[in-house]
Amino acid sequence: MNIINLSENRSVLNQFLKEIRSVEIQHDSLRFRRNLERMGEIMAYEISRKLHYHSEDIQTPLGVAPTEVISDSIVLATILRAGIPFHNGFLNYFDRAQNAFVSAYRKYKDSLKFDIFIEYIASPDLTDKTLIITDPMLATGGSMELAYGALLTKGNPQHIHIASIIAGQQAIDYIAATFPPEKTTVWTAAIDPVLNEHSYIVPGLGDAGDLAFGEKL
């Protein structure tokens, strides 16, 4: 399994990562959502470099230009609700991709213990396609595993790209142990070392869904 930490490349991605982490900046929800979207655009570009291509002859007003274009049939999947702005960034670049949506949520037994439930899924056929699953925060990896299991009911993809903004090391280890290693690539802008007692990533950034869309009951 390939694990790609894009923050190690020292690109403009790190500026947006700084802004979504900063308590002085992140509470501007419009800016927070836009930064999630911009980070999705950057990650889409990086992932595009690993896809398959073929050459097409393009007629211009003055001649014919051979151009390398993407061969993969792409499905963009997101885990609701924090994933929506991040997903939109990918869709800005992979604008011809099909789309899938999965609702996963934590149901708390008490203040510390919870189960994860899948409540909704909408997806095209995934058979032999390139599946990109976007979720801004990978804490335990449990939601991602359940979302992937639900998506598999729609077909078996050729390759899986998991894209997150911040991943906990626990989630990275869990995904490496549960996803098919020969066809899975994990992309992230940062890998943080620990989770707190509520299974939030530390230092992380807080609750991405609340920061993007407001607090929930």
N, CA, C and O of each residue as an XYZ file, in Angstrom:
868
protein
N       0.844     -1.197      0.000
C       0.000      0.000      0.000
C       0.879      1.247      0.000
O       1.850      1.334      0.752
N       0.530      2.204     -0.847
C       1.273      3.456     -0.901
C       0.638      4.490      0.026
O      -0.574      4.704     -0.014
N       1.456      5.126      0.855
C       1.025      6.212      1.729
C       1.773      7.458      1.280
O       3.001      7.503      1.361
N       1.050      8.472      0.806
C       1.677      9.675      0.274
C       1.276     10.868      1.134
O       0.109     11.259      1.159
N       2.257     11.449      1.846
C       2.049     12.613      2.698
C       2.515     13.842      1.933
O       3.714     14.108      1.846
N       1.569     14.591      1.381
C       1.907     15.692      0.485
C       2.546     16.870      1.197
O       3.203     17.685      0.548
N       2.378     16.990      2.509
C       2.989     18.114      3.224
C       4.513     18.038      3.201
O       5.192     19.038      3.435
N       5.042     16.864      2.920
C       6.492     16.710      2.859
C       7.088     17.381      1.624
O       8.305     17.543      1.530
N       6.228     17.776      0.669
C       6.713     18.358     -0.591
C       6.880     19.864     -0.552
O       7.383     20.448     -1.512
N       6.467     20.519      0.548
C       6.621     21.966      0.712
C       5.974     22.751     -0.425
O       6.638     23.533     -1.106
N       4.682     22.538     -0.623
C       3.938     23.267     -1.647
C       2.971     24.237     -0.977
O       2.925     24.334      0.250
N       2.196     24.958     -1.795
C       1.194     25.883     -1.278
C       0.129     25.157     -0.458
O      -0.596     25.787      0.311
N       0.032     23.845     -0.615
C      -0.892     23.058      0.202
C      -0.666     23.310      1.683
O      -1.620     23.327      2.461
N       0.587     23.506      2.083
C       0.900     23.725      3.497
C       0.314     25.030      4.013
O      -0.032     25.128      5.190
N       0.198     26.039      3.146
C      -0.413     27.303      3.554
C      -1.883     27.097      3.895
O      -2.371     27.608      4.903
N      -2.584     26.350      3.056
C      -3.996     26.097      3.325
C      -4.166     25.206      4.558
O      -5.119     25.370      5.320
N      -3.237     24.263      4.750
C      -3.265     23.416      5.945
C      -3.107     24.266      7.197
O      -3.815     24.061      8.183
N      -2.188     25.212      7.162
C      -2.004     26.133      8.284
C      -3.309     26.865      8.608
O      -3.690     26.983      9.773
N      -3.985     27.354      7.569
C      -5.184     28.168      7.793
C      -6.338     27.353      8.354
O      -7.072     27.850      9.209
N      -6.524     26.102      7.895
C      -7.645     25.328      8.440
C      -7.353     24.821      9.852
O      -8.281     24.483     10.587
N      -6.079     24.762     10.242
C      -5.738     24.371     11.612
C      -5.847     25.533     12.594
O      -6.170     25.324     13.763
N      -5.583     26.745     12.139
C      -5.410     27.894     13.025
C      -6.726     28.336     13.664
O      -7.696     28.611     12.959
N      -6.762     28.404     14.994
C      -7.968     28.865     15.689
C      -8.255     30.334     15.389
O      -9.377     30.798     15.592
N      -7.258     31.067     14.912
C      -7.448     32.478     14.584
C      -8.097     32.657     13.217
O      -8.620     33.731     12.919
N      -8.071     31.623     12.384
C      -8.564     31.741     11.013
C      -9.737     30.812     10.742
O     -10.652     31.179     10.006
N      -9.730     29.609     11.325
C     -10.646     28.550     10.894
C     -12.104     28.846     11.179
O     -12.971     28.243     10.547
N     -12.420     29.751     12.105
C     -13.829     29.997     12.432
C     -14.529     30.894     11.415
O     -15.723     31.161     11.546
N     -13.806     31.358     10.415
C     -14.435     31.962      9.241
C     -14.875     30.798      8.355
O     -14.077     30.251      7.594
N     -16.148     30.426      8.460
C     -16.607     29.185      7.818
C     -16.506     29.246      6.295
O     -16.245     28.229      5.652
N     -16.708     30.425      5.713
C     -16.585     30.555      4.263
C     -15.146     30.271      3.835
O     -14.908     29.538      2.875
N     -14.204     30.850      4.548
C     -12.788     30.619      4.227
C     -12.405     29.174      4.490
O     -11.628     28.591      3.734
N     -12.946     28.583      5.563
C     -12.651     27.190      5.873
C     -13.124     26.278      4.748
O     -12.381     25.404      4.301
N     -14.357     26.478      4.289
C     -14.886     25.644      3.197
C     -14.072     25.838      1.926
O     -13.773     24.873      1.223
N     -13.713     27.085      1.631
C     -12.936     27.343      0.418
C     -11.553     26.702      0.497
O     -11.042     26.209     -0.509
N     -10.946     26.704      1.681
C      -9.645     26.053      1.833
C      -9.758     24.540      1.665
O      -8.874     23.919      1.075
N     -10.838     23.937      2.179
C     -11.060     22.511      1.933
C     -11.160     22.238      0.440
O     -10.600     21.263     -0.062
N     -11.882     23.110     -0.266
C     -12.057     22.945     -1.707
C     -10.718     23.082     -2.426
O     -10.398     22.278     -3.301
N      -9.932     24.100     -2.061
C      -8.643     24.301     -2.719
C      -7.691     23.136     -2.460
O      -6.923     22.750     -3.341
N      -7.742     22.580     -1.259
C      -6.899     21.427     -0.967
C      -7.358     20.212     -1.768
O      -6.536     19.385     -2.164
N      -8.660     20.100     -2.010
C      -9.168     19.044     -2.871
C      -8.662     19.194     -4.296
O      -8.341     18.203     -4.951
N      -8.590     20.438     -4.782
C      -8.088     20.682     -6.132
C      -6.616     20.271     -6.250
O      -6.215     19.638     -7.226
N      -5.826     20.639     -5.247
C      -4.399     20.287     -5.281
C      -4.222     18.773     -5.241
O      -3.407     18.222     -5.981
N      -4.984     18.098     -4.377
C      -4.867     16.641     -4.286
C      -5.344     15.960     -5.571
O      -4.781     14.947     -5.988
N      -6.378     16.518     -6.192
C      -6.846     15.960     -7.462
C      -5.733     16.027     -8.504
O      -5.517     15.073     -9.251
N      -5.039     17.141     -8.549
C      -3.922     17.267     -9.495
C      -2.846     16.229     -9.200
O      -2.340     15.574    -10.112
N      -2.495     16.080     -7.912
C      -1.449     15.112     -7.555
C      -1.863     13.687     -7.916
O      -1.054     12.916     -8.433
N      -3.119     13.336     -7.646
C      -3.600     11.999     -7.985
C      -3.612     11.802     -9.497
O      -3.337     10.706     -9.985
N      -3.930     12.861    -10.237
C      -4.001     12.734    -11.702
C      -2.668     12.299    -12.303
O      -2.637     11.720    -13.388
N      -1.582     12.572    -11.612
C      -0.257     12.198    -12.116
C      -0.027     10.686    -12.034
O       0.895     10.162    -12.659
N      -0.867      9.985    -11.261
C      -0.707      8.542    -11.089
C      -1.719      7.734    -11.904
O      -1.742      6.506    -11.814
N      -2.549      8.405    -12.691
C      -3.583      7.714    -13.451
C      -3.031      7.217    -14.793
O      -1.877      7.469    -15.141
N      -3.880      6.509    -15.528
C      -3.495      5.996    -16.843
C      -3.913      6.991    -17.928
O      -4.930      7.675    -17.812
N      -3.094      7.050    -18.988
C      -3.334      8.013    -20.063
C      -3.241      7.341    -21.428
O      -2.615      6.294    -21.589
N      -3.874      7.967    -22.388
C      -3.715      7.563    -23.780
C      -3.644      8.824    -24.638
O      -4.058      9.901    -24.211
N      -3.124      8.680    -25.830
C      -2.940      9.831    -26.706
C      -4.144     10.013    -27.626
O      -4.656      9.048    -28.194
N      -4.587     11.258    -27.765
C      -5.639     11.608    -28.721
C      -5.146     12.746    -29.604
O      -4.456     13.651    -29.135
N      -5.504     12.698    -30.890
C      -5.185     13.788    -31.809
C      -6.300     14.826    -31.741
O      -7.461     14.521    -32.017
N      -5.939     16.059    -31.370
C      -6.909     17.133    -31.195
C      -6.773     18.125    -32.337
O      -5.693     18.662    -32.584
N      -7.886     18.365    -33.033
C      -7.882     19.324    -34.131
C      -7.929     20.747    -33.585
O      -8.859     21.106    -32.863
N      -6.943     21.545    -33.923
C      -6.933     22.964    -33.579
C      -7.259     23.766    -34.842
O      -7.356     23.175    -35.917
N      -7.432     25.088    -34.751
C      -7.675     25.875    -35.963
C      -6.531     25.811    -36.976
O      -6.718     26.117    -38.154
N      -5.325     25.404    -36.501
C      -4.151     25.449    -37.373
C      -3.518     24.101    -37.647
O      -2.552     24.012    -38.405
N      -4.051     23.048    -37.040
C      -3.436     21.745    -37.256
C      -3.939     20.715    -36.272
O      -5.020     20.857    -35.701
N      -3.138     19.668    -36.078
C      -3.501     18.575    -35.179
C      -2.454     18.479    -34.080
O      -1.255     18.458    -34.359
N      -2.909     18.420    -32.823
C      -2.006     18.348    -31.688
C      -2.257     17.056    -30.921
O      -3.344     16.876    -30.372
N      -1.281     16.150    -30.869
C      -1.446     14.948    -30.026
C      -1.409     15.333    -28.557
O      -0.535     16.087    -28.128
N      -2.363     14.812    -27.782
C      -2.496     15.186    -26.369
C      -2.741     13.948    -25.527
O      -3.554     13.095    -25.884
N      -2.035     13.853    -24.405
C      -2.240     12.753    -23.469
C      -3.423     13.065    -22.564
O      -3.423     14.081    -21.869
N      -4.432     12.198    -22.569
C      -5.633     12.411    -21.764
C      -5.895     11.179    -20.894
O      -5.434     10.077    -21.192
N      -6.645     11.394    -19.814
C      -6.894     10.338    -18.832
C      -7.738      9.221    -19.434
O      -8.751      9.471    -20.088
N      -7.301      7.983    -19.202
C      -8.044      6.805    -19.651
C      -8.985      6.267    -18.580
O     -10.008      5.663    -18.902
N      -8.647      6.480    -17.308
C      -9.405      5.896    -16.207
C     -10.844      6.391    -16.187
O     -11.120      7.557    -16.467
N     -11.744      5.493    -15.854
C     -13.122      5.859    -15.556
C     -13.203      6.113    -14.056
O     -13.091      5.180    -13.261
N     -13.397      7.367    -13.666
C     -13.252      7.799    -12.274
C     -14.611      7.945    -11.609
O     -15.560      8.465    -12.195
N     -14.681      7.470    -10.365
C     -15.831      7.742     -9.499
C     -15.308      8.459     -8.256
O     -14.431      7.950     -7.559
N     -15.851      9.639     -7.988
C     -15.517     10.399     -6.785
C     -16.545     10.102     -5.711
O     -17.731     10.378     -5.891
N     -16.103      9.544     -4.601
C     -17.011      9.227     -3.497
C     -16.644     10.081     -2.294
O     -15.464     10.317     -2.035
N     -17.638     10.540     -1.565
C     -17.362     11.319     -0.366
C     -18.218     10.838      0.785
O     -19.316     10.313      0.599
N     -17.680     11.032      1.993
C     -18.401     10.699      3.218
C     -19.003     11.986      3.763
O     -18.282     12.919      4.114
N     -20.322     12.027      3.830
C     -21.016     13.232      4.283
C     -20.809     13.456      5.786
O     -20.673     12.471      6.511
N     -20.778     14.719      6.307
C     -21.087     15.956      5.627
C     -19.861     16.821      5.385
O     -19.845     17.649      4.475
N     -18.825     16.623      6.210
C     -17.622     17.447      6.106
C     -16.921     17.272      4.782
O     -16.146     18.135      4.369
N     -17.184     16.162      4.108
C     -16.495     15.886      2.859
C     -16.978     16.691      1.672
O     -16.338     16.653      0.622
N     -18.088     17.425      1.791
C     -18.682     18.071      0.622
C     -17.756     19.118     -0.012
O     -17.521     19.043     -1.218
N     -17.215     20.096      0.747
C     -16.335     21.077      0.098
C     -15.072     20.432     -0.473
O     -14.624     20.800     -1.559
N     -14.505     19.485      0.245
C     -13.319     18.757     -0.211
C     -13.635     18.027     -1.520
O     -12.850     18.070     -2.467
N     -14.783     17.362     -1.565
C     -15.258     16.665     -2.762
C     -15.400     17.628     -3.936
O     -15.036     17.294     -5.064
N     -15.929     18.824     -3.674
C     -16.121     19.798     -4.748
C     -14.790     20.187     -5.384
O     -14.724     20.425     -6.590
N     -13.731     20.254     -4.578
C     -12.424     20.549     -5.133
C     -11.985     19.494     -6.130
O     -11.450     19.821     -7.190
N     -12.206     18.230     -5.798
C     -11.886     17.143     -6.734
C     -12.750     17.235     -7.988
O     -12.269     17.023     -9.101
N     -14.016     17.551     -7.799
C     -14.941     17.613     -8.935
C     -14.598     18.776     -9.867
O     -14.863     18.706    -11.068
N     -14.014     19.836     -9.325
C     -13.575     20.954    -10.169
C     -12.541     20.495    -11.197
O     -12.489     21.023    -12.307
N     -11.723     19.516    -10.828
C     -10.678     19.025    -11.725
C     -11.118     17.785    -12.500
O     -10.891     17.691    -13.706
N     -11.743     16.839    -11.812
C     -12.264     15.645    -12.490
C     -13.736     15.892    -12.806
O     -14.620     15.228    -12.265
N     -13.983     16.855    -13.688
C     -15.361     17.324    -13.891
C     -16.226     16.345    -14.664
O     -17.446     16.499    -14.705
N     -15.610     15.334    -15.281
C     -16.389     14.329    -16.001
C     -16.557     13.048    -15.181
O     -17.105     12.062    -15.674
N     -16.099     13.061    -13.966
C     -16.196     11.873    -13.115
C     -17.641     11.625    -12.690
O     -18.445     12.552    -12.593
N     -17.952     10.350    -12.438
C     -19.206     10.016    -11.766
C     -19.022     10.243    -10.260
O     -17.899     10.378     -9.775
N     -20.136     10.281     -9.537
C     -20.065     10.630     -8.124
C     -20.839      9.639     -7.270
O     -21.850      9.078     -7.692
N     -20.334      9.438     -6.052
C     -20.998      8.566     -5.077
C     -20.975      9.263     -3.724
O     -20.065     10.036     -3.425
N     -21.992      8.978     -2.909
C     -22.101      9.616     -1.601
C     -22.494      8.578     -0.556
O     -23.372      7.744     -0.778
N     -21.815      8.655      0.596
C     -22.083      7.748      1.699
C     -22.256      8.574      2.967
O     -21.469      9.480      3.241
N     -23.281      8.260      3.726
C     -23.493      8.910      5.019
C     -23.006      7.990      6.124
O     -23.549      6.901      6.308
N     -21.991      8.415      6.859
C     -21.469      7.650      8.002
C     -21.461      8.567      9.220
O     -21.048      9.723      9.130
N     -21.915      8.053     10.348
C     -21.939      8.899     11.541
C     -21.635      8.078     12.787
O     -21.818      6.861     12.827
N     -21.165      8.795     13.798
C     -20.900      8.184     15.095
C     -22.153      8.243     15.965
O     -22.761      9.303     16.111
N     -22.540      7.104     16.544
C     -23.628      7.075     17.521
C     -23.018      6.736     18.873
O     -22.559      5.617     19.104
N     -23.023      7.728     19.766
C     -22.319      7.581     21.040
C     -23.146      6.762     22.037
O     -24.346      6.975     22.208
N     -22.461      5.828     22.681
C     -23.055      5.069     23.782
C     -22.947      5.858     25.083
O     -23.852      5.823     25.917
N     -21.843      6.563     25.247
C     -21.635      7.502     26.341
C     -20.690      8.558     25.810
O     -20.513      8.659     24.596
N     -20.072      9.355     26.682
C     -19.248     10.467     26.227
C     -17.994     10.021     25.482
O     -17.390     10.815     24.762
N     -17.595      8.756     25.648
C     -16.350      8.292     25.052
C     -16.527      7.159     24.036
O     -15.759      7.063     23.079
N     -17.533      6.304     24.236
C     -17.696      5.125     23.389
C     -18.755      5.372     22.318
O     -19.785      5.993     22.578
N     -18.488      4.877     21.113
C     -19.432      5.073     20.012
C     -19.323      3.929     19.011
O     -18.308      3.238     18.925
N     -20.420      3.754     18.249
C     -20.429      2.875     17.086
C     -20.572      3.750     15.843
O     -21.060      4.877     15.924
N     -20.150      3.235     14.707
C     -20.254      3.955     13.450
C     -21.315      3.278     12.584
O     -21.320      2.057     12.430
N     -22.211      4.090     12.024
C     -23.307      3.562     11.217
C     -23.295      4.182      9.822
O     -22.993      5.363      9.652
N     -23.631      3.355      8.828
C     -23.867      3.825      7.466
C     -25.371      3.938      7.283
O     -26.102      2.972      7.502
N     -25.837      5.125      6.880
C     -27.268      5.354      6.794
C     -27.765      5.526      5.359
O     -28.942      5.304      5.076
N     -26.863      5.923      4.453
C     -27.299      6.253      3.088
C     -26.140      6.017      2.140
O     -24.988      6.291      2.479
N     -26.440      5.506      0.946
C     -25.432      5.362     -0.100
C     -26.083      5.571     -1.459
O     -27.163      5.046     -1.731
N     -25.414      6.342     -2.308
C     -25.833      6.517     -3.704
C     -24.574      6.420     -4.541
O     -23.637      7.194     -4.346
N     -24.542      5.477     -5.471
C     -23.312      5.233     -6.220
C     -23.621      4.630     -7.578
O     -24.577      3.865     -7.707
N     -22.828      4.959     -8.601
C     -22.910      4.242     -9.872
C     -22.218      2.892     -9.749
O     -21.690      2.556     -8.689
N     -22.219      2.124    -10.824
C     -21.473      0.874    -10.874
C     -19.975      1.187    -10.763
O     -19.459      2.042    -11.484
N     -19.287      0.493     -9.862
C     -17.869      0.742     -9.623
C     -16.955     -0.286    -10.290
O     -15.735     -0.203    -10.151
N     -17.515     -1.234    -10.997
C     -16.732     -2.338    -11.552
C     -15.602     -1.837    -12.446
O     -15.839     -1.144    -13.435
N     -14.378     -2.195    -12.085
C     -13.162     -1.875    -12.853
C     -12.901     -0.375    -13.004
O     -12.180      0.036    -13.914
N     -13.467      0.431    -12.140
C     -13.248      1.881    -12.204
C     -12.217      2.318    -11.162
O     -11.849      1.555    -10.269
N     -11.770      3.543    -11.298
C     -10.869      4.136    -10.318
C     -11.710      4.883     -9.300
O     -12.375      5.866     -9.629
N     -11.678      4.412     -8.066
C     -12.498      4.988     -7.000
C     -11.639      5.907     -6.146
O     -10.616      5.490     -5.604
N     -12.061      7.161     -6.032
C     -11.400      8.128     -5.153
C     -12.371      8.445     -4.022
O     -13.424      9.039     -4.256
N     -12.024      8.052     -2.795
C     -12.876      8.309     -1.631
C     -12.282      9.477     -0.859
O     -11.129      9.418     -0.432
N     -13.063     10.541     -0.678
C     -12.580     11.733      0.000
C     -13.241     11.880      1.367
O     -14.458     11.760      1.505
N     -12.424     12.137      2.350
C     -12.900     12.406      3.710
C     -11.838     13.269      4.382
O     -10.707     12.812      4.548
N     -12.163     14.507      4.777
C     -11.123     15.407      5.284
C     -10.341     14.863      6.474
O      -9.135     15.087      6.575
N     -11.020     14.148      7.380
C     -10.370     13.693      8.601
C     -10.451     12.174      8.700
O     -11.540     11.600      8.704
N      -9.292     11.530      8.781
C      -9.215     10.087      9.017
C      -8.711      9.886     10.434
O      -7.512      9.988     10.693
N      -9.615      9.602     11.341
C      -9.223      9.470     12.748
C      -8.890      8.019     13.103
O      -7.734      7.683     13.363
N      -9.910      7.170     13.110
C      -9.685      5.760     13.448
C      -9.595      4.871     12.212
O      -9.012      3.788     12.266
N     -10.171      5.325     11.095
C     -10.273      4.500      9.897
C     -11.548      3.688      9.835
O     -11.833      3.060      8.816
N     -12.333      3.690     10.928
C     -13.554      2.889     10.977
C     -14.609      3.344      9.987
O     -15.221      2.515      9.313
N     -14.837      4.662      9.885
C     -15.823      5.180      8.933
C     -15.417      4.868      7.502
O     -16.255      4.520      6.669
N     -14.120      4.997      7.222
C     -13.635      4.718      5.880
C     -13.830      3.249      5.518
O     -14.225      2.934      4.396
N     -13.554      2.352      6.459
C     -13.743      0.920      6.196
C     -15.209      0.605      5.916
O     -15.517     -0.126      4.975
N     -16.120      1.157      6.732
C     -17.541      0.884      6.532
C     -18.042      1.495      5.227
O     -18.843      0.885      4.520
N     -17.569      2.702      4.908
C     -17.966      3.340      3.652
C     -17.493      2.522      2.461
O     -18.235      2.333      1.497
N     -16.268      2.041      2.527
C     -15.738      1.213      1.434
C     -16.532     -0.088      1.311
O     -16.846     -0.518      0.201
N     -16.852     -0.707      2.427
C     -17.658     -1.925      2.396
C     -19.010     -1.690      1.756
O     -19.493     -2.527      0.993
N     -19.633     -0.544      2.064
C     -20.921     -0.218      1.447
C     -20.766      0.017     -0.048
O     -21.615     -0.405     -0.833
N     -19.684      0.688     -0.451
C     -19.463      0.961     -1.868
C     -19.200     -0.319     -2.654
O     -19.542     -0.401     -3.834
N     -18.597     -1.315     -2.013
C     -18.322     -2.575     -2.707
C     -19.600     -3.287     -3.148
O     -19.549     -4.140     -4.033
N     -20.737     -2.955     -2.551
C     -22.005     -3.539     -3.004
C     -22.365     -3.031     -4.400
O     -23.261     -3.575     -5.045
N     -21.671     -1.991     -4.868
C     -21.921     -1.424     -6.196
C     -20.877     -1.851     -7.223
O     -20.873     -1.351     -8.348
N     -19.998     -2.766     -6.847
C     -18.991     -3.257     -7.787
C     -17.593     -3.159     -7.214
O     -17.353     -2.449     -6.238
N     -16.675     -3.884     -7.835
C     -15.295     -3.961     -7.347
C     -14.400     -3.042     -8.177
O     -14.169     -3.318     -9.354
N     -13.885     -1.941     -7.585
C     -13.068     -1.009     -8.357
C     -11.701     -1.580     -8.691
O     -11.205     -2.496     -8.035
N     -11.110     -1.010     -9.730
C      -9.768     -1.428    -10.150
C      -8.700     -0.905     -9.205
O      -7.738     -1.608     -8.898
N      -8.869      0.336     -8.741
C      -7.919      0.935     -7.795
C      -8.678      1.876     -6.876
O      -9.670      2.488     -7.272
N      -8.194      1.984     -5.635
C      -8.816      2.859     -4.647
C      -7.800      3.898     -4.212
O      -6.707      3.560     -3.757
N      -8.172      5.182     -4.358
C      -7.394      6.283     -3.796
C      -8.188      6.857     -2.623
O      -9.322      7.302     -2.796
N      -7.599      6.844     -1.447
C      -8.215      7.442     -0.266
C      -7.547      8.789     -0.033
O      -6.332      8.853      0.151
N      -8.329      9.865     -0.039
C      -7.784     11.213      0.100
C      -8.313     11.860      1.372
O      -9.524     11.965      1.566
N      -7.406     12.290      2.232
C      -7.780     13.007      3.444
C      -6.883     14.221      3.593
O      -5.816     14.299      2.984
N      -7.322     15.161      4.404
C      -6.488     16.319      4.696
C      -5.588     16.037      5.888
O      -4.381     16.273      5.831
N      -6.175     15.533      6.969
C      -5.388     15.143      8.141
C      -5.758     13.717      8.517
O      -6.935     13.397      8.686
N      -4.759     12.869      8.645
C      -4.962     11.475      9.049
C      -4.243     11.215     10.359
O      -3.122     11.680     10.567
N      -4.891     10.469     11.240
C      -4.212      9.988     12.428
C      -3.375      8.767     12.074
O      -3.724      8.003     11.174
N      -2.282      8.591     12.779
C      -1.439      7.434     12.511
C      -2.216      6.148     12.739
O      -1.978      5.156     12.048
N      -3.141      6.143     13.694
C      -3.960      4.951     13.948
C      -4.785      4.590     12.716
O      -4.912      3.413     12.376
N      -5.350      5.600     12.042
C      -6.148      5.342     10.843
C      -5.284      4.814      9.712
O      -5.694      3.908      8.987
N      -4.094      5.370      9.558
C      -3.176      4.892      8.521
C      -2.870      3.410      8.739
O      -2.907      2.614      7.801
N      -2.568      3.052      9.981
C      -2.253      1.662     10.298
C      -3.457      0.757     10.071
O      -3.318     -0.363      9.579
N      -4.647      1.250     10.435
C      -5.866      0.447     10.293
C      -6.198      0.209      8.822
O      -6.545     -0.908      8.436
N      -6.095      1.242      8.009
C      -6.380      1.099      6.583
C      -5.377      0.157      5.928
O      -5.741     -0.651      5.074
N      -4.106      0.265      6.334
C      -3.081     -0.630      5.783
C      -3.389     -2.089      6.105
O      -3.020     -2.987      5.347
N      -4.075     -2.328      7.241
C      -4.383     -3.693      7.653
C      -5.689     -4.219      7.072
O      -5.902     -5.431      7.051
N      -6.580     -3.327      6.594
C      -7.915     -3.765      6.200
C      -8.234     -3.574      4.718
O      -9.148     -4.224      4.210
N      -7.525     -2.719      4.019
C      -7.785     -2.492      2.600
C      -6.848     -3.352      1.753
O      -5.766     -3.717      2.211
N      -7.247     -3.676      0.532
C      -6.370     -4.484     -0.334
C      -5.093     -3.702     -0.669
O      -5.164     -2.700     -1.380
N      -3.946     -4.131     -0.179
C      -2.725     -3.314     -0.320
C      -2.251     -3.151     -1.749
O      -1.614     -2.152     -2.082
N      -2.555     -4.125     -2.599
C      -2.042     -4.084     -3.968
C      -2.752     -3.047     -4.834
O      -2.274     -2.719     -5.919
N      -3.887     -2.530     -4.368
C      -4.605     -1.562     -5.198
C      -5.158     -0.382     -4.394
O      -6.181      0.198     -4.758
N      -4.481     -0.033     -3.308
C      -4.909      1.093     -2.480
C      -3.776      2.092     -2.322
O      -2.640      1.716     -2.033
N      -4.094      3.377     -2.515
C      -3.155      4.469     -2.267
C      -3.830      5.465     -1.335
O      -4.964      5.876     -1.579
N      -3.142      5.854     -0.273
C      -3.654      6.840      0.682
C      -2.904      8.152      0.466
O      -1.673      8.181      0.457
N      -3.660      9.235      0.294
C      -3.111     10.569      0.117
C      -3.550     11.441      1.287
O      -4.722     11.426      1.664
N      -2.635     12.192      1.857
C      -2.991     13.084      2.954
C      -2.064     14.287      2.962
O      -0.970     14.253      2.399
N      -2.526     15.363      3.618
C      -1.697     16.561      3.759
C      -0.937     16.569      5.072
O      -0.029     17.379      5.254
N      -1.294     15.681      5.988
C      -0.585     15.599      7.272
C      -0.956     14.297      7.958
O      -2.082     13.817      7.835
N      -0.008     13.734      8.676
C      -0.263     12.573      9.526
C       0.052     12.982     10.954
O       1.205     13.251     11.292
N      -0.990     13.028     11.799
C      -0.825     13.429     13.198
C      -0.696     12.191     14.077
O      -1.237     11.136     13.744
N       0.018     12.309     15.201
C       0.444     11.099     15.917
C      -0.602     10.389     16.760
O      -0.564      9.162     16.858
N      -1.535     11.112     17.374
C      -2.392     10.464     18.380
C      -3.847     10.893     18.241
O      -4.168     11.855     17.543
N      -4.723     10.147     18.929
C      -6.117     10.512     19.105
C      -6.351     10.800     20.581
O      -5.692     10.218     21.443
N      -7.295     11.703     20.878
C      -7.640     11.926     22.280
C      -8.696     10.930     22.737
O      -9.033     10.004     21.999
N      -9.219     11.107     23.941
C     -10.166     10.137     24.501
C     -11.491     10.107     23.754
O     -12.259      9.156     23.897
N     -11.771     11.152     22.948
C     -12.986     11.180     22.136
C     -12.721     10.734     20.697
O     -13.590     10.865     19.835
N     -11.530     10.211     20.440
C     -11.109      9.756     19.115
C     -11.040     10.895     18.097
O     -11.295     10.698     16.909
N     -10.692     12.087     18.583
C     -10.372     13.194     17.691
C      -8.865     13.247     17.497
O      -8.095     12.946     18.410
N      -8.449     13.640     16.276
C      -7.038     13.690     15.949
C      -6.375     14.851     16.686
O      -6.923     15.952     16.744
N      -5.189     14.598     17.249
C      -4.412     15.611     17.956
C      -3.051     15.750     17.272
O      -2.358     14.749     17.094
N      -2.642     16.985     16.878
C      -3.304     18.265     17.116
C      -4.511     18.536     16.229
O      -5.377     19.324     16.607
N      -4.592     17.903     15.056
C      -5.809     17.976     14.244
C      -6.248     19.386     13.937
O      -5.430     20.277     13.707
N      -7.582     19.578     13.937
C      -8.138     20.919     13.740
C      -9.496     21.097     14.407
O     -10.082     22.175     14.316
N     -10.008     20.068     15.074
C     -11.347     20.121     15.643
C     -12.312     19.340     14.767
O     -11.920     18.412     14.060
N     -13.582     19.731     14.825
C     -14.626     19.049     14.049
C     -14.790     19.748     12.704
O     -15.320     20.857     12.641
N     -14.337     19.107     11.633
C     -14.356     19.719     10.310
C     -15.773     20.022      9.842
O     -16.008     21.049      9.207
N     -16.721     19.138     10.149
C     -18.101     19.357      9.744
C     -18.696     20.583     10.405
O     -19.368     21.379      9.748
N     -18.456     20.746     11.707
C     -18.963     21.909     12.430
C     -18.312     23.195     11.923
O     -18.981     24.220     11.791
N     -17.022     23.144     11.643
C     -16.324     24.333     11.164
C     -16.809     24.740      9.783
O     -16.838     25.926      9.455
N     -17.187     23.767      8.981
C     -17.660     24.060      7.632
C     -19.115     24.501      7.594
O     -19.469     25.393      6.822
N     -19.970     23.885      8.424
C     -21.407     24.055      8.285
C     -22.139     24.476      9.562
O     -23.357     24.652      9.539
N     -21.429     24.637     10.655
C     -22.069     25.019     11.912
C     -22.266     23.826     12.825
O     -22.292     22.682     12.372
N     -22.404     24.098     14.105
C     -22.537     23.033     15.095
C     -23.854     22.281     14.924
O     -24.866     22.853     14.520
N     -23.818     20.994     15.237
C     -25.006     20.141     15.161
C     -25.460     19.775     16.563
O     -24.688     19.855     17.518
N     -26.713     19.375     16.679
C     -27.241     18.936     17.975
C     -26.701     17.572     18.330
O     -27.031     17.033     19.387
